[in-house]
Amino acid sequence: MLPKIKPYKTLIYLDYAATTPVDPRVVKFMLPYFFKIYGNPSALYKQGREADSALRLARGSIGKVLNCKPEEIIFTAGGTESVNLAILGVARNYPLQPLPLLKGKRERGQIPPLTKGRLGGVKPHIITSKIEHSAVLRSCEALEKQGCNVTYIDVDAQGFVKIDELKRAVRPETILISIMYANNEIGTVEPIAQIGKTLQSLNRSRIKDKRLKILFHTDACQAAGALNLDVQKLGVDLLTLNGSKIYGPKQTGLLYVRSKTKLEPLIYGGGQERGLRSGTENVPGMVGLAKALELVSKNRHKENSRLIGLRNYLWAKLKLKLPEIILNGPELNLKHSNELRRLPNNFNFQIPGVEGEALMFYLDSYNIAVGTGSACSSGHEGASHVLRAIGLKPKAADSSIRLTLGKHITKKDLSYVVKVMSALTGELKGIGAF
Ligand SMILES: *Cc1c(COP(=O)(O)O)cnc(C)c1O
């Protein structure tokens, strides 16, 4: 029997980590680029030049947030594509033989076959973590099939990458390290700036020894709305972010590519985006992405404090009604030299004896939308790879649920959520659903 509580009048959306609604100011900003300034940015007449200058402005505005040059921004169709471009692009650019043996220059556009044994070559090596988004994990797996070695390093019980382990994993043939800025399931903020510094000093000695520089990529899709994105401070060569997590349009994204970083494109054609992403540019999308990033960056500190306050409220109320709940991931409000160590909007916990997925469906009937892990993996992979990597048993992982807050959530919404959740939990335990 479902508890007799009236469904909420409007949807309480608590899955902002899966995607966000688009900010109406972003839509308004995009509209002229559908109807008025619809020219092809490559065209030389005025209509085309106007579209081109809109792209230039968008790149400039993003460059301010990322503290980089506008031309270092490559627009893509989302986070997944940017991640693929970063990882496959670096690997495919890498000649298989070690640098000192390299003779002559490889012709542009020629992809070296990534098979072992070429010139008795050494397989290139990539390091990533066990809790990355599937875009990163699947790209790395694809490269393993094509003859790369990949090390998937462990994280601790809160999801933090261990820098010592990362350093130990580095080999002479390591070409790339890809570590996410913040985790989409448990909100762990990885020490990217610290890894960047470590890598910079490592690279200095490698370059002296005529070995290849190790490139550093971070997947910042979850971090973009909440954390500092200064690529100089972070010390990254490549950074991925997308529109759909920051109140921008879906299928919009970018890859920051530090000057002089060589990548092989994924998509060949007219040579747009400095040859790295051919195809007529999505002008409204890119303009919208830039606007969305500008808006979230301006309001970042204020919104972070508001979300932390709401999350503290939710945790305190839930703990009161359901003392058995267990938090997954870093402590709430954990700080490290003034930097957040957990995303302000992320809340992931277990309710022992209750199946997360069942609870999710019941909450849906009260007009409450929550996640049970990552939107991209729930449904087909069994227990979350992230929760397993932080040491949860399959059953504990399956009794976990993820609530991610965002700008439309109020205290009143959360008080209703607590009411429904505690009533439902009693019911679900009563019928021994799990
Ligand atoms: C959403 C997300 C992606 C994928 O982005 P899309 O724009 O959906 O392709 C990649 N990495 C992380 C951490 C994400 O949260």
The ligand as a Gaussian input file, in Angstrom:
#p B3LYP/6-31G(d) Opt

LIG

0 1
 C       27.300000      14.006000     -18.271000
 C       28.729000      13.652000     -18.173000
 C       29.460000      13.296000     -19.321000
 C       28.819000      13.156000     -20.686000
 O       28.371000      14.354000     -21.186000
 P       27.299000      14.413000     -22.399000
 O       27.163000      15.859000     -22.686000
 O       26.053000      13.783000     -21.854000
 O       27.864000      13.651000     -23.518000
 C       30.791000      12.999000     -19.159000
 N       31.383000      13.052000     -17.952000
 C       30.716000      13.388000     -16.838000
 C       31.427000      13.445000     -15.532000
 C       29.360000      13.690000     -16.909000
 O       28.720000      14.005000     -15.804000

